[in-house]
Amino acid sequence: MTTYSFEAIAEPPRSTPVVRTADICVVGGGAAGVAAAISAARAGAKVLLLEREGFLGGTLTSVSLGSICGLYAVTESEVRQIVGGFCNEVIERLHALDGVGEPTRWLETASLPYDLFAMKVVLDQLIRDARVEVLFHSMVVGVAMDGPDVDAVLIETKQGRLAIRARAFLDCSGDADVVKFAGAPFEISTGDLQFPTTMVRFGGVDTTVLGNLSRAALRECLERAVEDGYDLPRTAGGVFAERPGLAHLNITKVAVDGKSPDPFDVSVMSRAELAGREQVCLYLQAFRKFVPGFESAFVMDTGAVIGVRESRRTVGSYVLTDQDVLEGARFSDAIACCAWPMEDHAAGRATKWIWLQPGTYFQIPLRSLTLPGFDNLMVAGRCASATHGAQASIRVTAQCFAMGEAAGHAAAAAVTRQCSVHSVPVTDIRQALARNGAFLGDAQ
């Protein structure tokens, strides 16, 4: 991380107005945050959701992810859904808006394509129906502590700095921002962070031809482009037809000074955003020249922000490990299941995949969402407590929905009982999840 030696400017002391109070404050309106906020509100809590963008969805919408990963456990003959609950509600509403495709198999897994605007609308509807108040354009920049408890979060807005006070807080920021400001432990794999991607959608694509293009054939096309002098950082990636004529691409790999950019250095990330769009232009040229069906392609849009896969990882009550992932770990406090491989976007042109055995899955424990010594703070989503390798599996959308749903129930129960989040019986949380159709694992 960059160390600055600039002259400091002293600011005068200030008093920050508390503009909202709530039972539960959820930080981050991505998959985990929306699921957490709605689950807590349905359990009777007064919930406030903070989001830095002007819309919900996080990576799903701001990065323009394009497909829901982590939904399925796959064998040669079967695609079995292993995440239900709140995630199913999202999918059902997407169907109602003609905003979701069919499960798409690729490599040894499958994912579910969705329409980006439909996803925004669906999440708006769900939040509205649950009567959750959202404050958009709000970035958390600090916390106020009351002994070991978080008393308030501080946000920067166009109104200036404001404070939000709550009885419990859920950090679904992806970057563990509240965890960091509260002084809770976290890790960063400095020097080994996964590379980010600028997502792009191409129009003018012959999607019939694309439908017959295998992932291996695409890689051969892009390898020919490299041989012809195109400096493509990645020749293996996800390209699929979103609608007739429209293709979604997860293909860039953005480096700054030859390494994965520090997600907390504003100067470095600014350069990464520029580099990502420059790569999109390069890939457009390569696709037009070397990939069948893309001869008349053009850039429709890119994600509003670059897609960061990894930053801070919380060190929670339990740290999910690589071994847990690969050996199909089971936990008595399981709140979600996952069959997604350890997907590591490391150095080189290929993505590193470490696959689970076909059709198998592991469980995610509630303890990976709680923090030792913090009674009113939990996490959910990409910053959950896991090793570098395990995080590469559980960071995907379906698991973020599932973790957020569990965290919302746990926080609401703690507020109702006036107890620590550590004291809520896990059986109560699992029963609430099951009632909403969550898959917690086959009977043992």
C-alpha positions as CSV (number, residue, x, y, z in Angstrom):
1,M,0.0,0.0,0.0
2,T,1.3,3.4,-0.9
3,T,2.8,5.5,1.9
4,Y,2.4,9.3,1.6
5,S,4.7,11.8,3.1
6,F,2.8,14.9,2.2
7,E,2.4,17.8,4.6
8,A,-0.7,17.3,6.7
9,I,-3.5,19.9,7.1
10,A,-5.1,20.3,10.5
11,E,-8.9,20.3,10.5
12,P,-10.9,22.0,13.2
13,P,-12.9,19.8,15.5
14,R,-16.4,19.2,14.4
15,S,-19.7,17.8,15.6
16,T,-21.4,15.4,13.2
17,P,-25.2,15.4,13.1
18,V,-27.0,12.1,13.6
19,V,-29.5,12.2,10.8
20,R,-31.0,8.7,11.2
21,T,-31.4,6.1,13.9
22,A,-32.4,2.5,13.2
23,D,-32.4,-1.0,14.7
24,I,-30.0,-2.2,12.1
25,C,-27.7,-0.3,9.7
26,V,-26.6,-2.2,6.6
27,V,-23.5,-0.8,4.8
28,G,-23.4,-1.8,1.1
29,G,-26.3,-2.4,-1.2
30,G,-24.9,-5.3,-3.2
31,A,-26.3,-8.8,-3.2
32,A,-25.3,-9.4,0.5
33,G,-26.5,-6.0,1.7
34,V,-29.9,-6.1,0.0
35,A,-30.6,-9.7,1.3
36,A,-29.5,-8.7,4.8
37,A,-31.6,-5.5,4.9
38,I,-34.7,-7.2,3.6
39,S,-34.4,-10.2,5.8
40,A,-33.9,-8.1,8.9
41,A,-36.8,-5.8,8.0
42,R,-39.1,-8.8,7.5
43,A,-38.1,-10.0,10.9
44,G,-39.5,-6.8,12.4
45,A,-36.4,-4.6,12.6
46,K,-36.2,-0.9,11.5
47,V,-33.5,-1.0,8.8
48,L,-31.4,1.6,7.1
49,L,-29.4,0.6,4.0
50,L,-26.4,2.7,2.9
51,E,-25.1,2.6,-0.7
52,R,-22.4,4.6,-2.3
53,E,-23.9,4.4,-5.8
54,G,-27.3,5.7,-7.0
55,F,-28.7,2.2,-7.4
56,L,-28.6,-1.3,-5.7
57,G,-26.9,-4.4,-6.8
58,G,-23.2,-3.7,-6.2
59,T,-21.1,-5.9,-8.5
60,L,-24.3,-7.2,-10.1
61,T,-25.1,-3.8,-11.5
62,S,-22.3,-1.3,-11.1
63,V,-19.7,-3.7,-12.5
64,S,-22.2,-5.2,-14.9
65,L,-21.5,-8.7,-13.9
66,G,-24.1,-10.3,-16.2
67,S,-24.7,-13.7,-14.7
68,I,-25.4,-15.1,-11.2
69,C,-22.7,-17.5,-10.3
70,G,-22.7,-20.0,-7.4
71,L,-26.3,-21.2,-7.8
72,Y,-25.5,-24.8,-8.9
73,A,-23.7,-28.0,-8.2
74,V,-23.0,-29.6,-11.5
75,T,-22.3,-33.2,-12.7
76,E,-22.1,-34.5,-16.2
77,S,-25.8,-35.2,-16.3
78,E,-27.3,-32.7,-13.8
79,V,-27.4,-29.0,-12.9
80,R,-28.7,-28.9,-9.4
81,Q,-29.6,-25.6,-7.6
82,I,-28.1,-25.4,-4.1
83,V,-28.9,-21.8,-3.2
84,G,-32.5,-20.9,-2.6
85,G,-34.3,-18.6,-0.2
86,F,-34.0,-14.9,-1.0
87,C,-32.0,-15.6,-4.1
88,N,-35.0,-17.5,-5.5
89,E,-37.2,-14.4,-4.9
90,V,-34.8,-12.3,-7.0
91,I,-34.9,-14.9,-9.8
92,E,-38.7,-15.2,-9.8
93,R,-39.0,-11.4,-10.1
94,L,-36.5,-11.3,-12.9
95,H,-38.6,-13.9,-14.7
96,A,-41.6,-11.6,-14.3
97,L,-39.7,-8.8,-16.1
98,D,-38.3,-11.1,-18.8
99,G,-35.0,-10.3,-17.3
100,V,-33.3,-13.7,-16.8
101,G,-32.1,-16.4,-19.1
102,E,-31.7,-20.2,-18.7
103,P,-28.9,-21.9,-16.7
104,T,-25.9,-21.9,-19.0
105,R,-23.3,-24.6,-18.6
106,W,-19.6,-23.9,-19.2
107,L,-16.4,-25.6,-18.2
108,E,-17.4,-27.7,-15.2
109,T,-20.0,-25.3,-13.8
110,A,-23.1,-23.3,-14.8
111,S,-24.4,-19.8,-14.2
112,L,-27.7,-17.8,-14.8
113,P,-27.6,-14.8,-17.1
114,Y,-29.7,-11.8,-16.2
115,D,-30.6,-8.3,-17.6
116,L,-28.7,-5.5,-15.8
117,F,-31.6,-3.0,-15.7
118,A,-34.1,-5.7,-14.7
119,M,-31.9,-6.5,-11.8
120,K,-31.9,-2.9,-10.6
121,V,-35.7,-2.8,-10.9
122,V,-36.1,-6.0,-9.0
123,L,-33.9,-5.0,-6.1
124,D,-35.7,-1.6,-5.9
125,Q,-39.1,-3.5,-5.7
126,L,-37.9,-5.8,-3.0
127,I,-36.5,-3.0,-0.9
128,R,-39.6,-0.9,-1.3
129,D,-41.9,-3.8,-0.4
130,A,-39.9,-4.6,2.7
131,R,-40.1,-0.9,3.7
132,V,-36.3,-0.5,4.0
133,E,-35.1,3.1,3.8
134,V,-32.1,3.5,1.5
135,L,-29.6,6.4,1.4
136,F,-27.8,6.4,-1.9
137,H,-24.6,8.4,-2.6
138,S,-23.4,7.6,0.9
139,M,-19.9,6.5,1.6
140,V,-18.8,5.3,5.0
141,V,-15.7,7.0,6.2
142,G,-15.6,6.2,9.9
143,V,-17.3,4.9,12.9
144,A,-18.1,6.0,16.5
145,M,-17.5,3.4,19.1
146,D,-19.2,2.9,22.5
147,G,-16.7,0.7,24.3
148,P,-16.6,-2.6,22.3
149,D,-19.8,-1.8,20.3
150,V,-20.2,0.2,17.2
151,D,-22.4,3.2,18.1
152,A,-22.6,4.9,14.7
153,V,-21.2,5.0,11.2
154,L,-20.0,8.3,9.7
155,I,-20.8,8.9,6.0
156,E,-19.8,11.5,3.5
157,T,-22.5,12.9,1.3
158,K,-23.3,16.0,-0.8
159,Q,-24.8,17.3,2.5
160,G,-21.5,16.9,4.2
161,R,-20.5,14.4,6.9
162,L,-23.5,12.7,8.6
163,A,-23.9,10.1,11.3
164,I,-26.1,7.0,11.4
165,R,-26.8,5.5,14.8
166,A,-28.1,1.9,15.1
167,R,-28.3,-1.0,17.6
168,A,-26.5,-3.4,15.2
169,F,-24.4,-3.0,12.0
170,L,-23.9,-5.3,9.1
171,D,-20.8,-4.7,7.0
172,C,-21.7,-5.8,3.4
173,S,-19.4,-3.3,1.8
174,G,-17.3,-5.9,0.1
175,D,-14.2,-4.1,1.4
176,A,-14.8,-4.6,5.1
177,D,-14.9,-0.9,5.6
178,V,-16.8,-0.9,8.9
179,V,-14.6,-3.7,10.1
180,K,-11.5,-1.7,9.4
181,F,-12.8,1.5,11.0
182,A,-14.0,-0.4,14.1
183,G,-10.6,-1.9,14.6
184,A,-11.7,-5.5,14.0
185,P,-9.1,-7.8,12.5
186,F,-8.8,-8.3,8.8
187,E,-6.3,-9.6,6.2
188,I,-5.2,-8.5,2.8
189,S,-3.2,-10.7,0.5
190,T,-0.8,-8.0,-0.5
191,G,1.1,-9.1,-3.6
192,D,-1.3,-11.9,-4.3
193,L,-4.6,-10.1,-4.8
194,Q,-6.8,-11.3,-7.7
195,F,-6.7,-9.0,-10.7
196,P,-9.8,-6.9,-11.4
197,T,-11.8,-6.8,-14.6
198,T,-13.6,-4.1,-16.6
199,M,-16.8,-5.7,-17.8
200,V,-18.1,-4.8,-21.2
201,R,-21.1,-5.4,-23.5
202,F,-20.7,-5.6,-27.3
203,G,-23.6,-4.9,-29.6
204,G,-23.7,-5.8,-33.3
205,V,-22.8,-9.4,-32.5
206,D,-24.1,-12.4,-34.5
207,T,-25.2,-14.3,-31.4
208,T,-26.2,-17.3,-33.4
209,V,-22.6,-17.8,-34.4
210,L,-21.5,-17.0,-30.8
211,G,-23.8,-19.7,-29.5
212,N,-21.7,-22.3,-31.5
213,L,-18.4,-21.0,-30.3
214,S,-16.9,-23.0,-27.5
215,R,-14.8,-21.5,-24.7
216,A,-11.7,-23.4,-26.1
217,A,-12.4,-22.1,-29.6
218,L,-12.6,-18.6,-28.3
219,R,-9.3,-19.0,-26.6
220,E,-7.7,-20.2,-29.8
221,C,-9.0,-17.2,-31.6
222,L,-7.6,-14.8,-29.0
223,E,-4.2,-16.7,-28.9
224,R,-4.0,-16.0,-32.7
225,A,-4.6,-12.3,-31.9
226,V,-1.7,-12.4,-29.4
227,E,0.5,-14.0,-32.0
228,D,-0.5,-11.2,-34.4
229,G,0.8,-8.6,-31.9
230,Y,-2.3,-7.8,-29.8
231,D,-1.1,-7.6,-26.2
232,L,-4.1,-9.2,-24.6
233,P,-3.6,-9.9,-20.9
234,R,-6.2,-12.7,-21.0
235,T,-7.3,-15.1,-23.7
236,A,-9.6,-17.3,-21.6
237,G,-12.8,-15.6,-20.3
238,G,-16.6,-15.6,-20.2
239,V,-18.4,-14.5,-23.3
240,F,-22.1,-15.2,-23.7
241,A,-25.2,-13.9,-25.5
242,E,-27.3,-11.7,-23.3
243,R,-30.0,-11.0,-25.9
244,P,-30.0,-11.3,-29.7
245,G,-27.2,-9.1,-31.0
246,L,-25.8,-8.4,-27.5
247,A,-22.8,-10.2,-25.9
248,H,-21.5,-9.8,-22.4
249,L,-17.8,-10.2,-21.9
250,N,-15.8,-10.9,-18.7
251,I,-12.4,-10.9,-20.5
252,T,-10.1,-8.0,-19.4
253,K,-7.5,-8.3,-16.7
254,V,-6.3,-5.0,-15.4
255,A,-2.8,-4.5,-13.9
256,V,-1.1,-1.3,-12.8
257,D,2.7,-1.3,-13.0
258,G,2.6,-5.1,-13.7
259,K,0.6,-6.1,-10.6
260,S,-2.9,-6.2,-9.3
261,P,-3.8,-2.7,-8.2
262,D,-4.1,-1.7,-4.6
263,P,-7.9,-1.3,-4.2
264,F,-7.4,1.3,-1.4
265,D,-5.0,3.6,-3.3
266,V,-7.1,6.2,-5.1
267,S,-4.3,7.1,-7.5
268,V,-3.7,3.5,-8.5
269,M,-7.4,2.7,-8.9
270,S,-7.8,5.8,-11.0
271,R,-5.1,4.4,-13.3
272,A,-6.8,1.0,-13.3
273,E,-10.1,2.5,-14.4
274,L,-8.4,4.2,-17.3
275,A,-6.4,1.0,-18.2
276,G,-9.6,-1.1,-18.1
277,R,-11.3,1.0,-20.8
278,E,-8.1,1.1,-22.9
279,Q,-8.2,-2.7,-22.7
280,V,-11.8,-2.8,-23.8
281,C,-10.8,-0.9,-27.0
282,L,-8.0,-3.4,-27.7
283,Y,-10.3,-6.4,-27.2
284,L,-12.8,-4.9,-29.5
285,Q,-10.2,-4.7,-32.3
286,A,-9.1,-8.3,-31.6
287,F,-12.7,-9.7,-31.5
288,R,-13.6,-7.9,-34.8
289,K,-10.6,-9.4,-36.5
290,F,-10.3,-12.9,-35.0
291,V,-13.5,-14.0,-33.4
292,P,-16.4,-15.2,-35.6
293,G,-19.6,-13.3,-35.2
294,F,-17.9,-10.2,-33.9
295,E,-17.0,-8.6,-37.3
296,S,-19.4,-5.7,-36.8
297,A,-19.3,-5.5,-33.0
298,F,-19.2,-2.2,-31.1
299,V,-19.0,-1.3,-27.5
300,M,-22.4,-0.7,-26.0
301,D,-21.2,0.1,-22.5
302,T,-18.8,-0.9,-19.7
303,G,-19.4,-1.3,-16.0
304,A,-19.8,2.0,-14.1
305,V,-16.8,0.9,-12.0
306,I,-14.0,-1.7,-12.4
307,G,-14.8,-5.1,-10.9
308,V,-12.7,-5.8,-7.8
309,R,-12.6,-9.4,-6.8
310,E,-10.7,-9.3,-3.5
311,S,-9.6,-6.7,-1.0
312,R,-9.9,-7.0,2.8
313,R,-11.0,-10.4,4.3
314,T,-12.4,-10.3,7.8
315,V,-10.8,-12.6,10.4
316,G,-13.9,-13.8,12.1
317,S,-15.0,-16.3,14.7
318,Y,-14.2,-19.0,12.1
319,V,-11.9,-18.6,9.1
320,L,-13.2,-20.8,6.2
321,T,-10.2,-22.6,4.6
322,D,-9.1,-24.0,1.3
323,Q,-9.4,-27.5,2.8
324,D,-13.0,-26.8,3.9
325,V,-13.8,-25.9,0.3
326,L,-12.1,-28.8,-1.4
327,E,-13.2,-31.5,1.1
328,G,-16.8,-30.5,1.3
329,A,-16.8,-29.3,4.9
330,R,-19.9,-29.6,7.0
331,F,-20.8,-27.3,10.0
332,S,-23.4,-27.5,12.7
333,D,-24.0,-23.7,12.2
334,A,-24.2,-23.9,8.4
335,I,-26.2,-21.1,6.8
336,A,-25.4,-21.6,3.1
337,C,-23.9,-24.0,0.7
338,C,-21.4,-23.5,-2.2
339,A,-20.1,-25.6,-5.1
340,W,-18.3,-22.8,-6.9
341,P,-14.6,-23.6,-7.6
342,M,-11.7,-21.6,-6.2
343,E,-11.6,-19.2,-9.1
344,D,-8.3,-17.3,-9.0
345,H,-7.6,-14.5,-11.4
346,A,-3.9,-14.5,-10.9
347,A,-1.0,-13.5,-13.1
348,G,-0.8,-14.8,-16.6
349,R,-3.3,-15.1,-19.4
350,A,-5.3,-18.0,-17.9
351,T,-7.6,-18.1,-14.9
352,K,-6.7,-20.7,-12.2
353,W,-9.6,-23.0,-11.5
354,I,-9.6,-25.5,-8.6
355,W,-12.7,-27.6,-8.9
356,L,-14.7,-29.4,-6.3
357,Q,-15.7,-33.0,-7.1
358,P,-18.7,-33.1,-9.5
359,G,-22.0,-32.6,-7.7
360,T,-20.5,-31.9,-4.3
361,Y,-20.6,-28.7,-2.2
362,F,-19.4,-27.4,1.1
363,Q,-21.2,-25.4,3.8
364,I,-20.5,-21.8,5.0
365,P,-20.8,-21.4,8.8
366,L,-22.5,-18.5,10.6
367,R,-19.2,-18.1,12.5
368,S,-17.6,-16.8,9.3
369,L,-19.9,-13.8,9.6
370,T,-19.3,-12.9,13.2
371,L,-16.3,-11.2,14.9
372,P,-14.7,-12.1,18.2
373,G,-15.2,-9.3,20.7
374,F,-17.8,-7.4,18.7
375,D,-21.4,-8.0,19.9
376,N,-23.3,-5.8,17.4
377,L,-21.3,-6.1,14.2
378,M,-21.5,-8.8,11.5
379,V,-20.2,-9.2,8.0
380,A,-21.6,-10.8,4.8
381,G,-20.5,-11.1,1.3
382,R,-17.1,-10.8,-0.3
383,C,-15.4,-9.7,2.9
384,A,-16.6,-12.7,5.0
385,S,-14.0,-14.6,7.1
386,A,-12.1,-16.8,4.7
387,T,-8.6,-17.6,3.4
388,H,-7.4,-16.2,0.1
389,G,-8.4,-19.5,-1.6
390,A,-11.7,-20.0,0.1
391,Q,-12.7,-16.4,-0.6
392,A,-12.1,-17.1,-4.3
393,S,-15.0,-19.6,-4.0
394,I,-17.6,-17.9,-1.7
395,R,-17.3,-14.4,-3.2
396,V,-19.8,-15.0,-6.0
397,T,-23.4,-13.7,-6.2
398,A,-25.5,-16.6,-5.0
399,Q,-23.4,-17.1,-1.8
400,C,-23.5,-13.4,-1.1
401,F,-27.3,-13.4,-1.3
402,A,-27.3,-16.4,1.1
403,M,-24.8,-15.0,3.6
404,G,-26.7,-11.7,3.6
405,E,-30.0,-13.4,4.3
406,A,-28.5,-15.2,7.3
407,A,-26.8,-12.1,8.7
408,G,-30.0,-10.1,8.5
409,H,-31.9,-12.8,10.4
410,A,-29.1,-13.0,13.0
411,A,-28.9,-9.2,13.6
412,A,-32.7,-8.8,13.8
413,A,-32.9,-11.6,16.4
414,A,-30.1,-10.0,18.4
415,V,-31.9,-6.7,18.4
416,T,-35.2,-8.3,19.4
417,R,-33.5,-10.3,22.2
418,Q,-31.3,-7.4,23.3
419,C,-28.3,-9.7,23.2
420,S,-25.0,-10.2,21.4
421,V,-25.1,-11.6,17.8
422,H,-23.0,-14.4,19.2
423,S,-25.8,-15.4,21.6
424,V,-28.5,-15.9,19.0
425,P,-29.3,-19.7,18.7
426,V,-28.2,-20.8,15.3
427,T,-31.1,-23.2,15.2
428,D,-33.4,-20.1,15.1
429,I,-31.5,-18.7,12.2
430,R,-31.5,-22.0,10.3
431,Q,-35.2,-22.4,10.8
432,A,-35.9,-18.9,9.5
433,L,-33.8,-19.6,6.5
434,A,-35.5,-22.9,5.8
435,R,-38.9,-21.4,6.1
436,N,-38.0,-19.1,3.2
437,G,-36.8,-22.0,1.1
438,A,-33.0,-21.8,1.7
439,F,-31.0,-24.9,1.0
440,L,-28.8,-25.6,4.0
441,G,-27.5,-29.0,2.9
442,D,-28.8,-32.5,2.4
443,A,-29.8,-34.5,5.5
444,Q,-26.8,-36.2,7.0
